[in-house]
C-alpha cells in the first residue's frame, strides 16, 4: 500500500531492500514525532517479507532504558537457536550479556561481534532486515551493540533500519550512519491524507487542522476528533502549543472519555516495561477499585490507543504512552509501580526498578537492592545500566557516605562510556556531600583522568602526585597507583616541568610495589623517560623473558618501552598485548596497544606492520570514543604517508591530527604531526623546510615540544641541518641529546646519535664514525641502518671513492625497497647513478596496491588464517573478509590464498604467530 506523499522515501527503502543480496546497508530514519517514521519502517518490512527476506525487529521503550540489553533480547529471540553455532568466547559473552550464563564480565564489543556473527549466520540462507523502532529509547548496551553491527554490513545480505526522533540524542548517533530525514508532507499530500481520514470535517475545522498539523501525518489523523470536540461551545482558538504537546493533549482528551476502569488499565500499562497483558492485569487488580475485564480492554482498543495480540498489549504510538504517563498524579504512579513490583516474578532487576520508582523518599533497603542490580548489570557488561542503577541508588541512600560512594562508583563506570558530561554531573553531585578524604581523592582522580586529563583543571601533575602519596599513606595503594598513573599520563600529554616529573617519580618509587610491577615501570617511563630509562629497560628485558604475562599488563609495558625508545621491545610487547585484548573484546585498550605497535613500527621503518596497525588503531579509537588517541594515530598515519612519499596525504592527515590536538595542547599529537611534516620535507629533499619543522621539537616554549619524542627525531633534524648548512646551529641541541644518552641506554637515541655524529663529523673523523655506527647491533633497526649506509655511501662518493660507495648504496637501496620507504629508495638510486652504476626501478608491491585494511587481511590470510579466524581477529564478519579477498586477489595478480605468502614476503613464523589467540571453532 502506497504511503501518501512519501514517494521519494519509499523509493529509497525499496532500493535498499532490492539490493540486499549484492550489498548490505544501514539507514537511520529521522524525524519529529508522528512524521511517519514507523509507517516507513513498516513499508520496508512489508517489502522485505514479500521478497523472501527475514525481518528481525526491536523497539526502544522509554521505561526500559535502564534494563540491560532489553532491546537486544527482543531482536535476537527469533534466531536464538543459532547461539550454539558461535565460537566459544562469543557464545559465552552473548549468553552472559543476555543473562543466560554466569561467566566472566563480557566486553560490549565481544558481545557485539557475537551478535554480528549470529545475524550474519542467519543471513547466509535468507537475507535479513533489522528494524529498530524508537532507537532513541534503546538501552545503552543495545545501542552500542547495534552501532557496532550497523557499521559492518557493507558485505552482508543485511539491511539495518532505525527510527530516531528529532531532538533526541541516541548512542546510535556515534556510529555516524547515513540518514533519511523525513520532512512534513507537502500541502497537497497533507490535504489528501486529512480528507481520507475525516472526509466530513467542517471546512473551518479542516483549515485549522491543516494549519496546526503542519504536514505531520499523525496530527492529520488524530487532531480532527479533538478539534471537533474542543470546538463545540467555544469560538476562542486554543493557545498555541508545540506539535508534540498538542498530540499528547489530544490523546489525553481521548483518555478522559473512557470508563474509569479502562483508564486505570492504561495507566498501569503505560508504566509497565513489559508488554505482558497478564502482568498488567495482575498489577491492575491490586490498584483498581473495580474489577476490570475484557470489556474495559475493548474500550481502549476501540479508542485506537492500544493493540492487543498474542497476550501482549502495545500502545499504537509512544506519544500515547507518554501522554497517559504525564496525566497521572504522583500517588497513582507510585501505586502502579508498587503493584508491578509485587507481581513481577523471576526478574529481579525489573522488580527492583519498579520498587525504586514507587519509593519517593530515601530507603536504604531499596538503595542496596539497586546497587546489587548495578553489580549484575556490570557483570553482564551493561555499563550504562549499571551507571543508571547506581545513580538512582544514590538518590535513595540514607547514609551520606554510601550515597557518595555510589555516585563515585557510577562516575568511575561512566568513564568507560566516553561521555564526559555524565561523569562531570555525577562528580558534581557527589561533591555536594561532606566527602571523606578517600572520596575527595577519588573525585580529583576521576576529574583528572578523563580525556587524558587534557580538559580538566581540577588538579595539576604535582597535586595528583601529592594526592597519591597521601592516599598511599592512608593505606589504599591501589587507588594511589591509579592516581599516580593519571599524573604520569599528564607528563606525556602535557609538559608539567622537571619538578613535577620528579615528584611523580619520587612518589612512585616510595610505594610498596614490586620492582617489576608493570604500573610502576609505565609510570617511570612516562614521567622520566631519560632519567629512569636505564632502570625501565633493564627490567623490561627481564620481564619479557617471563612467560604467561597478562594482556593488559603487556600493554602497559609496551607503552612504557615506547616512551624510553626501545621500539623493538615496544613492538613485541604491544603485539602480544593485542592478541590477548582481541580475544577479550577490549577494543578500547586494543586501540592503544595496536597504536603503540604502529608507533614503534614507524620508528623502525617497518611499514608492513605500521600501515595496517595505524589504520586499525585509528578506526578503533573513533569507535571507542578516544579523540586524542585518534588524533595521535592520524599523525602516525601522516608519518607513514611521508615515508611513502605521499606529500598531499601527509598534509591532510597532519591537519586532521592538529585539529584534535591544538585546542587542548596535546603535545604528543602536535609533536608527531610536526615529525611527519619534517619527514615529508626531508624525503622530498626540501631540507630547509625540514630543518625549520623539526627544530621546533626542541624548543620547550613550542606546543609540539615533548620530552621523549624529541629524542627520537634527532636523526632527522641532523640530516636536514647538514644538508641545508645549519650544522653549527644545532650544536646545543646535540649537546643536550649527548647528555641524555649518558643517562639512558635507549636504543633509539643511541642509534640516532651514532648516525648524527657521523653526519656532523669532518672528513678526518667521518669514516671512523660511520663504521662504528654500522658495526653496532642494528639487526632490529633496519631503517636507521639503511640511512647510515646511504649517508656513508654519499660521503664516500663525495670523497671520489665511487667504487667504495656502491656496496653501501646498494645495501641501502635494497633495504629501502623492502621497507617501502619510497623517497629514500629514490635517493639511493640517484646516488648509485651518480657513482656510475645503473639501478633498476623499484617494483610495486602490496603496500602500493592495497588499502591498509586490505593489507592487514592479506597478511593474515597469507599466514594461514581462515576467513572466520580473520573476522574474529578484526571484529568483522567472515563474509566481509571474503569480499575483501575478492578485491585483493586481482589487485595483487594472484588467484588463490596460497600465492599470497610469496607476494607478501612473509616470515616463516608468521602463520603460527597469526593464529595466536584465535579460536578455531567452525560456525
C-alpha positions in Angstrom: 0.0 0.0 0.0 1.4 3.4 -1.0 2.1 6.0 1.6 0.6 9.4 0.9 3.3 11.9 -0.1 6.2 9.6 0.5 7.2 8.6 -3.0 10.9 9.6 -2.6 11.3 8.0 0.8 9.7 4.7 -0.2 11.8 4.5 -3.3 15.0 4.8 -1.2 13.8 2.0 1.0 12.8 -0.2 -2.0 16.3 0.2 -3.4 17.9 -0.9 -0.1 15.7 -4.0 0.1 16.1 -4.9 -3.6 19.9 -4.7 -3.5 20.4 -6.6 -0.2 21.9 -9.6 -1.9 24.6 -7.5 -3.5 25.3 -5.0 -0.8 24.2 -4.5 2.8 23.3 -1.1 4.2 22.3 0.8 7.3 20.0 3.8 7.5 18.6 5.9 10.3 15.1 7.3 9.5 14.9 10.6 11.5 12.1 13.0 12.0 9.7 14.6 14.5 7.1 12.6 16.5 4.3 11.5 14.2 6.1 12.3 11.0 5.7 8.8 9.7 8.9 7.0 10.6 7.1 3.9 11.8 5.0 3.8 8.6 8.2 3.9 6.5 9.7 1.1 8.5 6.5 -0.9 8.2 6.6 -0.3 4.5 10.2 -1.6 4.3 9.3 -4.6 6.4 6.4 -5.4 4.1 8.6 -5.2 1.0 11.3 -7.3 2.7 8.8 -10.1 3.6 7.3 -10.1 0.1 10.8 -10.5 -1.4 11.6 -13.5 0.9 13.7 -11.7 3.5 13.6 -12.4 7.2 12.7 -9.5 9.4 14.1 -9.1 12.9 12.6 -6.2 14.9 13.0 -4.5 18.2 11.8 -1.3 19.8 13.1 1.1 22.3 10.7 1.9 25.2 11.3 4.8 27.5 10.6 2.9 30.6 13.0 0.1 29.6 16.1 2.2 29.0 17.6 1.0 32.3 17.2 -2.7 31.6 20.5 -4.3 30.3 20.3 -5.5 26.7 16.4 -5.2 26.7 16.3 -4.3 23.1 18.8 -7.0 22.1 16.8 -9.7 23.8 13.8 -8.8 21.6 15.8 -8.6 18.4 17.6 -11.9 18.7 14.8 -14.1 20.2 13.7 -15.5 16.8 17.3 -16.6 15.9 18.3 -17.8 19.4 18.9 -21.3 18.2 21.9 -20.1 16.3 23.8 -19.3 19.6 25.1 -22.9 19.7 27.0 -22.3 16.4 29.0 -19.3 17.7 32.7 -19.7 18.7 33.1 -20.4 22.4 34.1 -16.9 23.6 31.5 -15.2 21.5 28.8 -17.6 22.7 29.7 -17.2 26.3 29.9 -13.4 26.0 26.4 -13.1 24.4 24.8 -15.6 26.8 26.3 -13.6 29.8 25.0 -10.4 28.3 21.5 -11.8 27.9 21.6 -13.2 31.4 21.7 -16.8 30.2 25.2 -17.8 31.6 27.2 -16.8 34.6 30.6 -16.2 33.2 33.3 -13.5 33.3 32.2 -10.0 32.6 31.9 -9.7 28.8 33.2 -6.6 27.0 30.4 -5.0 25.0 32.5 -5.3 21.8 32.8 -9.0 22.1 29.1 -9.2 22.7 28.7 -7.1 19.5 30.9 -9.4 17.5 28.8 -12.3 18.7 25.6 -10.5 17.6 27.1 -9.7 14.2 28.2 -13.4 13.8 24.7 -14.6 14.8 22.8 -12.3 12.5 25.3 -12.9 9.6 24.9 -16.6 10.0 21.1 -16.3 9.8 21.5 -14.2 6.7 23.6 -16.9 5.0 20.4 -18.7 4.0 17.9 -15.8 3.9 18.8 -12.0 3.7 17.8 -10.1 6.9 16.1 -6.8 7.6 16.8 -5.4 11.0 14.2 -2.9 12.2 14.6 -0.7 15.2 11.7 1.4 16.3 12.3 4.4 18.6 16.1 3.8 18.7 16.5 6.9 20.9 14.9 4.9 23.8 17.0 1.8 23.4 19.0 0.8 26.5 22.7 2.0 26.1 24.2 -1.5 25.8 21.9 -2.5 23.0 22.7 0.8 21.2 26.4 0.2 21.5 26.0 -3.3 20.0 23.7 -2.2 17.2 26.0 0.7 16.3 28.9 -1.8 16.0 26.8 -4.1 13.8 25.4 -1.3 11.6 28.9 -0.1 10.7 29.9 -3.6 9.4 27.1 -4.5 7.0 28.5 -3.4 3.6 29.4 -7.0 2.6 26.5 -8.7 4.3 23.0 -9.5 3.0 21.6 -7.4 5.8 19.8 -4.1 5.9 19.6 -2.1 9.1 16.8 0.5 9.6 16.4 2.5 12.7 13.8 5.2 13.5 15.0 8.1 15.6 13.0 11.1 16.9 14.4 14.5 16.0 15.8 16.4 19.0 16.6 13.2 20.9 20.2 12.1 21.3 21.0 8.4 20.8 24.0 6.3 21.3 23.5 5.2 17.7 24.4 8.8 16.7 28.1 7.9 17.4 28.0 5.4 14.5 27.6 8.3 12.0 25.2 6.2 9.9 23.5 7.5 6.8 20.2 9.3 7.5 16.9 9.7 5.8 15.4 12.9 7.3 11.6 12.7 6.9 10.1 16.1 6.1 6.5 17.3 6.7 4.0 16.3 4.0 3.6 18.8 1.2 0.3 20.8 1.3 -1.5 18.7 -1.3 -0.5 15.4 0.3 -1.5 16.7 3.7 -4.9 17.7 2.4 -5.4 14.3 0.7 -4.4 12.4 3.9 -6.8 14.5 6.1 -9.7 14.1 3.6 -9.2 10.3 3.6 -9.4 10.1 7.4 -12.0 12.8 8.0 -14.0 13.4 4.8 -16.9 15.1 6.5 -14.8 17.6 8.6 -16.3 21.1 8.8 -14.4 23.4 6.4 -13.4 25.8 9.2 -12.1 22.9 11.3 -10.4 21.4 8.2 -8.4 24.6 7.7 -7.5 24.7 11.4 -6.3 21.1 11.4 -4.2 21.6 8.3 -2.6 24.6 9.8 -1.9 23.1 13.2 -0.8 19.7 11.8 1.8 21.4 9.6 2.2 18.3 7.4 2.5 15.9 10.3 0.7 12.6 9.4 -0.1 11.6 12.9 -1.5 15.0 13.7 -3.6 14.9 10.5 -5.2 11.7 11.6 -5.5 12.3 15.3 -6.3 16.0 15.7 -9.7 16.1 13.8 -11.6 14.4 16.5 -10.0 16.6 19.2 -10.6 19.7 17.1 -14.3 18.8 16.7 -14.7 18.1 20.4 -13.0 21.3 21.6 -14.7 23.4 19.0 -18.1 22.7 20.5 -19.4 25.5 22.6 -16.4 27.9 22.1 -15.3 30.3 19.4 -11.9 31.0 21.1 -9.0 29.2 19.5 -6.8 27.1 21.7 -3.5 28.6 22.7 -0.5 27.6 20.6 1.4 24.6 21.7 4.3 22.6 20.2 3.0 19.9 17.9 4.1 17.1 20.2 2.3 18.6 23.1 -0.8 19.1 21.0 -0.8 15.5 20.1 -0.3 14.4 23.7 -3.2 16.7 24.7 -5.3 15.0 22.0 -4.6 11.6 23.4 -5.2 12.9 27.0 -8.6 14.2 25.9 -9.4 10.8 24.3 -8.4 9.1 27.6 -10.8 11.3 29.6 -13.7 10.0 27.7 -13.0 6.4 28.6 -14.5 4.5 31.6 -12.6 4.7 34.8 -11.5 1.0 34.8 -10.2 1.4 31.3 -8.2 4.5 32.3 -6.7 2.6 35.2 -5.7 -0.3 32.9 -4.0 2.1 30.5 -2.2 3.8 33.3 -0.6 0.6 34.6 0.2 -0.5 31.1 1.9 2.9 30.4 4.3 2.3 33.4 4.9 -1.4 32.7 8.3 -2.1 31.0 6.9 -5.4 29.6 4.1 -5.8 27.0 2.7 -8.7 29.0 -1.1 -8.3 29.3 -1.3 -10.8 32.1 1.2 -8.9 34.1 -0.6 -5.6 33.6 -3.9 -7.2 34.6 -2.4 -8.8 37.7 -1.0 -5.4 38.8 -4.2 -3.6 38.0 -6.1 -5.9 40.3 -4.0 -4.5 43.2 -4.8 -0.9 42.5 -8.2 -0.8 40.8 -11.3 -0.1 42.9 -13.5 -2.0 40.5 -12.9 -5.3 38.7 -11.5 -4.8 35.2 -12.5 -7.2 32.5 -12.2 -7.7 28.7 -14.9 -5.2 28.0 -12.7 -2.4 29.6 -9.8 -3.6 27.4 -12.0 -3.4 24.3 -12.9 0.2 25.0 -9.2 1.1 24.8 -8.8 -0.8 21.6 -11.8 0.9 20.1 -10.4 4.3 21.0 -7.3 3.4 18.9 -5.0 3.8 21.8 -3.7 0.2 22.1 -3.4 -3.0 20.2 -3.5 -6.5 21.8 -2.2 -9.6 20.1 -1.0 -12.9 21.5 -1.2 -11.8 25.1 0.8 -8.6 24.5 -0.5 -5.0 24.9 1.2 -2.3 22.9 0.4 1.4 22.5 -0.2 2.5 18.9 2.3 5.3 19.4 4.8 6.2 22.0 3.2 9.6 22.5 0.1 7.8 23.7 2.1 6.2 26.4 3.8 9.4 27.4 0.5 11.3 27.4 -1.0 8.8 29.8 2.1 8.9 32.0 2.0 12.7 32.1 -1.7 12.7 33.1 -1.1 10.6 36.1 -0.8 12.0 39.6 2.3 11.1 41.6 0.3 8.9 44.1 -1.2 7.0 41.1 2.3 6.5 39.6 3.7 5.2 42.9 0.8 2.8 43.4 1.1 1.4 39.8 4.9 0.9 40.2 4.4 -0.8 43.6 1.7 -3.1 42.1 4.0 -4.1 39.2 6.9 -4.7 41.7 4.6 -7.1 43.6 3.5 -9.2 40.6 6.8 -9.5 38.7 8.3 -12.9 39.3 11.7 -14.3 38.3 13.0 -10.9 37.0 14.8 -9.3 40.0 16.1 -6.3 38.1 12.7 -5.3 36.7 11.2 -5.8 40.1 13.6 -3.6 42.0 13.4 -0.8 39.4 9.6 -0.7 39.9 10.1 -0.8 43.6 12.5 2.1 43.3 10.1 4.1 41.2 7.5 3.5 43.9 9.8 4.9 46.6 9.6 8.7 46.9 11.8 9.0 50.0 15.3 7.7 50.8 15.2 4.0 51.7 18.4 2.1 52.3 16.9 -1.3 51.6 15.8 -0.3 48.1 19.1 1.5 47.5 21.0 -1.6 48.4 18.9 -3.7 46.0 19.5 -1.2 43.2 23.3 -1.4 44.0 23.0 -5.1 43.6 21.2 -4.7 40.3 24.1 -2.4 39.2 26.6 -5.1 40.0 24.6 -7.6 38.0 24.4 -5.2 35.1 28.2 -4.6 35.3 28.8 -8.3 35.3 26.8 -8.6 32.1 28.9 -5.8 30.5 25.9 -3.4 30.6 27.8 -0.4 31.9 25.1 2.2 31.1 22.5 0.3 33.0 24.9 -0.1 36.0 25.5 3.7 36.0 21.8 4.4 36.0 21.1 1.9 38.8 23.9 3.4 41.0 22.7 7.0 40.3 19.2 6.0 41.4 20.5 4.1 44.4 22.4 7.2 45.5 19.2 9.3 45.4 17.5 6.7 47.7 20.5 6.4 50.1 20.1 7.4 53.7 23.8 7.3 54.6 25.7 10.2 53.0 28.9 8.2 52.8 27.1 5.4 51.0 25.4 8.0 48.7 28.8 9.5 47.8 30.3 6.0 47.2 27.5 5.1 44.8 27.9 8.3 42.9 31.6 7.9 42.6 31.4 4.3 41.5 28.8 5.4 38.9 31.3 8.1 37.7 34.1 5.5 37.5 32.0 3.2 35.3 30.7 6.2 33.3 34.3 6.9 32.2 34.1 3.7 30.1 31.1 5.2 28.2 33.3 8.1 27.0 30.7 10.7 28.0 32.4 13.5 29.8 29.1 15.2 30.8 27.8 12.1 32.6 31.0 11.8 34.6 31.0 15.5 35.4 27.4 15.6 36.6 27.9 12.6 38.8 31.1 14.0 40.4 29.3 17.4 40.9 26.5 15.7 42.7 28.9 13.7 44.8 30.9 16.8 45.7 27.8 18.4 47.3 28.2 15.9 50.2 30.6 16.0 53.0 33.2 13.6 51.5 35.7 11.5 53.3 39.4 12.1 52.4 39.4 9.0 50.2 36.3 10.1 48.4 37.8 13.5 47.8 40.8 11.8 46.3 38.6 9.7 44.0 36.8 12.8 42.8 40.1 14.5 42.0 41.4 11.4 40.3 38.3 10.9 38.2 38.2 14.6 37.1 41.9 14.5 36.2 41.9 11.1 34.5 39.1 11.6 31.9 40.1 12.7 28.4 43.8 12.1 29.3 43.4 14.9 31.8 43.7 17.4 29.0 40.4 19.2 29.7 40.5 19.1 33.4 41.7 21.9 35.6 40.9 20.0 38.8 44.5 19.3 39.7 47.9 19.6 38.2 50.5 16.9 38.0 52.2 17.8 41.3 48.9 17.9 43.1 48.0 14.5 41.8 51.4 13.1 42.9 50.9 14.6 46.4 47.4 13.1 46.5 48.6 9.7 45.5 51.2 9.9 48.3 48.5 10.8 50.9 46.2 8.1 49.7 49.0 5.5 49.9 49.8 6.7 53.5 46.1 6.1 54.3 46.5 2.5 53.2 44.8 2.5 49.8 47.7 1.6 47.5 45.6 0.5 44.5 43.9 4.0 44.4 47.3 5.6 44.9 48.7 3.8 41.9 45.8 4.8 39.7 46.1 8.5 40.7 49.8 8.4 40.1 49.2 6.8 36.6 47.0 9.8 35.8 49.8 12.1 36.9 52.3 10.2 34.7 50.0 10.4 31.7 49.9 14.1 32.1 53.7 14.0 31.7 53.1 12.5 28.3 50.1 14.6 27.1 51.3 17.9 28.6 54.6 19.3 29.9 54.4 19.8 33.6 58.1 20.7 34.2 61.0 18.9 35.7 60.0 19.4 39.3 56.6 17.8 38.7 58.1 14.9 36.8 60.5 14.3 39.7 57.6 14.4 42.2 55.8 11.7 40.3 59.0 9.6 40.2 59.6 10.1 44.0 56.1 9.0 44.9 56.2 6.0 42.6 59.5 4.8 44.0 58.2 5.2 47.5 55.2 2.9 47.0 55.5 -0.7 48.2 55.4 -2.2 44.7 57.4 -5.0 43.3 60.2 -3.5 41.2 58.9 -5.3 38.1 55.4 -4.1 38.6 54.1 -3.0 35.2 52.3 0.0 36.6 55.5 1.2 38.3 57.5 0.8 35.1 55.0 2.6 32.9 54.8 5.4 35.4 58.6 5.8 35.5 58.8 5.6 31.7 56.1 8.3 31.2 57.4 10.6 33.9 61.1 10.3 33.4 61.9 8.6 30.1 65.5 9.8 30.2 66.4 9.7 33.9 64.8 6.3 34.5 65.3 4.9 31.1 68.1 2.5 32.2 66.0 1.1 35.0 63.0 0.5 32.8 64.9 -1.1 30.0 66.8 -3.5 32.3 63.6 -4.6 34.0 61.7 -4.9 30.7 64.2 -7.3 29.3 63.9 -9.4 32.4 60.0 -9.4 32.2 59.9 -10.2 28.5 61.7 -13.5 29.2 58.9 -14.4 31.7 56.1 -16.5 30.1 52.4 -16.3 31.0 52.0 -12.5 31.1 48.6 -10.9 31.1 47.5 -8.9 28.1 46.6 -5.6 29.9 50.0 -5.7 31.7 51.8 -6.3 28.4 50.0 -3.2 27.0 51.4 -1.1 30.0 54.9 -2.5 29.4 54.7 -1.9 25.7 53.7 1.7 26.0 56.5 2.1 28.6 59.0 0.7 26.2 57.8 3.1 23.6 58.4 6.1 25.9 62.1 5.1 26.5 62.9 4.4 22.9 63.1 0.7 23.0 61.0 0.3 19.9 61.8 -3.3 19.2 60.6 -4.3 22.6 57.6 -2.0 22.4 56.5 -3.6 19.1 57.0 -7.1 20.6 55.0 -6.3 23.8 52.3 -4.4 22.1 51.7 -7.2 19.6 51.5 -9.7 22.4 49.0 -7.5 24.3 46.9 -7.0 21.1 46.5 -10.8 20.8 45.0 -11.1 24.3 42.9 -8.0 24.1 41.4 -9.1 20.8 40.3 -12.3 22.4 38.8 -10.5 25.3 37.0 -8.0 23.2 38.6 -5.0 24.9 38.6 -2.7 21.9 39.4 0.5 23.8 42.6 -1.0 25.2 43.2 -2.8 21.9 43.2 0.6 20.1 46.0 1.7 22.4 48.1 -1.5 22.1 47.9 -1.5 18.3 48.6 2.2 18.3 51.8 1.6 20.3 52.7 -1.2 17.8 52.2 1.2 14.9 54.2 4.0 16.5 57.1 1.6 17.2 56.9 0.1 13.7 57.0 3.6 12.1 60.2 4.5 14.0 61.7 1.2 12.9 60.6 1.8 9.3 58.6 -1.5 9.3 55.7 -0.3 7.2 54.2 -3.7 6.6 53.3 -3.6 10.3 52.8 0.1 10.7 50.3 0.6 7.8 47.6 -1.8 8.9 48.2 -1.2 12.7 47.9 2.6 12.4 44.7 2.3 10.4 43.2 -0.2 12.8 44.1 1.8 15.8 42.7 5.0 14.3 39.4 3.2 13.4 39.1 1.7 16.8 39.9 5.0 18.6 37.0 6.6 16.8 34.7 3.6 17.6 35.6 3.7 21.3 35.4 7.5 21.6 39.1 8.2 22.2 39.5 11.5 20.3 43.1 12.3 21.4 44.3 8.8 20.6 42.6 9.2 17.3 44.5 12.5 16.7 47.8 10.8 17.7 47.1 7.9 15.2 46.3 10.3 12.4 49.7 11.9 13.0 51.3 8.4 12.8 49.5 7.7 9.6 50.8 11.1 8.4 54.4 9.8 9.1 53.7 6.7 7.2 52.5 8.8 4.2 55.7 10.8 4.5 57.8 7.7 4.4 55.8 6.5 1.3 56.4 9.9 -0.4 52.7 11.0 -0.4 53.1 14.6 0.5 49.4 15.5 -0.2 48.1 12.9 2.2 50.7 13.8 4.8 49.3 17.4 4.7 45.7 16.2 5.1 46.5 13.9 8.0 48.7 16.3 9.9 45.9 19.0 9.6 43.4 16.5 11.0 45.7 15.5 13.8 46.3 19.1 14.8 42.5 19.8 14.7 42.3 17.3 17.6 45.4 18.3 19.4 45.7 22.0 19.2 42.5 23.0 21.2 43.7 21.0 24.2 47.5 21.3 23.8 48.0 17.6 23.3 51.8 17.6 22.9 52.4 14.1 21.5 49.8 14.7 18.8 51.4 18.0 17.8 54.9 16.6 18.1 54.1 13.6 15.9 52.4 15.8 13.4 55.5 18.0 13.3 57.7 15.0 12.9 55.6 13.8 10.0 55.9 17.2 8.2 59.6 17.3 8.8 59.9 13.7 7.5 57.9 14.5 4.3 60.1 17.6 3.6 63.3 15.6 4.3 62.2 12.8 1.9 61.4 15.3 -0.8 64.8 17.0 -0.5 63.3 20.2 0.9 66.0 20.4 3.6 65.5 24.0 4.7 61.8 23.3 5.3 62.5 20.0 7.1 65.0 21.8 9.4 62.6 24.5 10.3 59.8 22.0 11.1 62.0 19.6 13.1 63.8 22.2 15.1 60.5 23.2 16.8 60.5 19.9 18.6 63.5 21.0 20.7 62.0 24.4 21.8 60.4 24.0 25.3 58.2 27.0 24.6 56.7 25.4 21.5 53.5 23.4 22.0 54.9 20.5 20.0 57.8 20.0 22.5 57.6 16.6 24.0 60.4 15.5 26.2 60.6 11.9 25.0 59.6 12.2 21.3 62.1 15.0 20.5 64.9 12.5 21.3 63.7 10.1 18.6 63.6 12.8 15.8 67.2 13.9 16.3 68.5 11.9 13.3 66.0 13.6 11.1 66.9 17.1 12.4 70.7 16.5 11.9 70.1 15.1 8.4 68.1 18.2 7.5 70.6 20.6 9.2 73.7 19.1 7.4 72.0 19.3 4.0 70.9 22.9 4.4 74.1 24.3 6.0 72.7 24.6 9.6 75.0 22.1 11.3 76.5 24.7 13.6 73.1 25.9 14.6 72.2 22.6 16.3 75.3 22.2 18.4 73.4 23.0 21.6 70.7 20.5 20.8 73.2 17.8 20.1 74.9 18.6 23.4 71.6 18.2 25.1 71.0 14.8 23.4 74.5 13.6 24.2 73.9 14.4 27.9 70.6 12.5 27.7 72.5 9.5 26.2 74.7 9.4 29.3 71.7 8.7 31.4 69.8 6.2 29.3 70.7 3.2 27.1 67.7 4.0 24.9 68.4 2.0 21.7 66.6 4.6 19.6 68.5 7.5 21.0 71.9 5.8 20.7 71.3 4.6 17.2 70.2 8.1 16.1 73.2 9.7 17.8 75.7 7.3 16.1 74.1 8.3 12.8 74.1 12.0 13.7 77.7 12.1 14.9 78.9 10.6 11.6 76.8 13.2 9.6 78.3 16.1 11.6 81.9 14.9 11.6 84.6 16.4 9.5 86.3 14.4 6.8 89.0 13.2 9.2 86.5 11.5 11.6 83.6 10.7 9.3 84.7 7.2 8.1 85.5 6.0 11.6 82.2 7.2 12.9 80.2 5.7 10.0 82.0 2.4 10.5 81.3 2.5 14.2 77.6 3.2 13.5 77.3 0.3 11.1 79.1 -2.2 13.3 76.7 -1.6 16.2 73.9 -4.1 16.6 71.2 -2.8 14.4 69.6 -6.1 13.5 66.2 -5.0 14.6 66.6 -1.4 13.3 66.7 -1.7 9.5 65.7 1.9 8.7 68.4 3.7 10.7 70.9 1.2 9.4 70.0 1.8 5.8 70.0 5.6 6.3 73.5 5.2 7.8 74.6 3.2 4.7 73.1 5.8 2.4 74.8 8.7 4.2 78.2 6.8 4.2 77.8 6.0 0.5 77.1 9.7 -0.2 80.2 10.7 1.8 82.4 8.2 0.1 81.2 9.3 -3.4 82.0 12.9 -2.4 85.5 11.7 -1.4 85.8 10.4 -5.0 85.7 6.8 -3.8 82.8 5.8 -6.1 83.7 2.1 -6.1 83.7 2.0 -2.3 80.4 3.8 -2.1 78.4 1.4 -4.2 78.1 -1.6 -1.8 76.7 0.7 0.9 74.3 2.4 -1.6 73.2 -0.9 -3.0 72.5 -2.3 0.5 70.6 0.9 1.4 68.5 0.7 -1.8 67.6 -2.9 -1.1 66.6 -2.2 2.4 64.6 0.9 1.5 62.8 -1.1 -1.2 62.0 -3.9 1.2 60.7 -1.4 3.8 58.7 0.5 1.2 60.1 4.0 2.1 60.0 5.3 -1.5 61.7 8.7 -1.2 64.8 7.1 0.4 64.7 4.4 -2.3 64.7 7.1 -4.9 67.6 8.9 -3.2 69.7 5.8 -3.0 69.1 5.2 -6.7 70.1 8.7 -7.6 73.3 8.3 -5.6 74.1 5.0 -7.3 73.6 6.6 -10.7 75.9 9.4 -9.7 78.5 6.8 -8.7 78.4 5.3 -12.2 76.0 2.3 -11.6 72.6 2.0 -13.2 69.8 0.8 -10.8 66.7 -1.0 -11.8 63.4 0.6 -11.0 61.6 -0.3 -7.8 58.9 -3.0 -8.2 55.5 -2.1 -6.9 54.4 -4.3 -4.0 51.3 -5.0 -1.9 51.7 -1.8 0.1 51.4 0.2 -3.2 48.3 -1.7 -4.4 46.2 -2.3 -1.2 44.4 -0.2 1.3 45.7 -0.6 4.9 42.9 -2.9 5.9 43.3 -5.0 2.7 47.0 -5.3 3.5 46.2 -6.5 7.0 43.7 -9.1 5.7 46.1 -10.3 3.0 48.8 -10.7 5.6 46.6 -12.7 7.9 45.3 -14.9 5.0 48.9 -15.5 3.9 49.6 -16.5 7.5 47.1 -19.4 7.1 44.1 -18.0 8.9 40.6 -18.8 7.6 38.1 -16.1 6.8 36.3 -16.8 10.1 39.5 -16.6 12.1 40.4 -13.3 10.4 37.0 -12.0 11.1 37.3 -12.8 14.8 40.6 -11.1 14.9 39.4 -7.9 13.2 35.9 -7.8 14.6 34.3 -8.2 11.1 32.2 -11.0 9.7 33.7 -13.8 7.6 31.6 -12.6 4.6 33.2 -9.2 4.8 36.7 -10.8 4.8 35.7 -12.9 1.8 34.6 -9.7 -0.1 37.9 -8.0 0.8 39.9 -11.0 -0.5 37.9 -11.0 -3.8 39.1 -7.4 -4.3 42.7 -8.2 -3.1 43.4 -11.1 -5.4 43.1 -9.2 -8.7 45.0 -6.2 -7.3 47.9 -8.4 -6.5 47.6 -10.6 -9.6 47.0 -13.8 -7.7 44.3 -16.4 -8.0 44.5 -18.2 -4.6 45.5 -17.7 -0.9 48.5 -20.0 -1.4 50.1 -17.4 -3.7 49.9 -14.6 -1.1 52.8 -15.8 1.0 55.4 -15.3 -1.7 53.8 -12.0 -2.8 53.9 -10.5 0.7 57.3 -11.9 1.6 56.1 -13.2 4.9 58.5 -14.5 7.5 58.2 -18.3 8.1 56.8 -18.0 11.6 54.0 -15.5 10.7 51.4 -18.2 10.2 52.0 -19.6 13.7 52.1 -16.1 15.3 49.0 -15.0 13.4 47.0 -17.9 14.8 47.8 -16.9 18.4 44.7 -16.2 20.4 42.3 -17.0 17.6 39.6 -19.6 18.2 39.3 -22.2 15.5 35.7 -23.2 16.2 33.9 -23.5 12.9 30.5 -21.9 12.8 
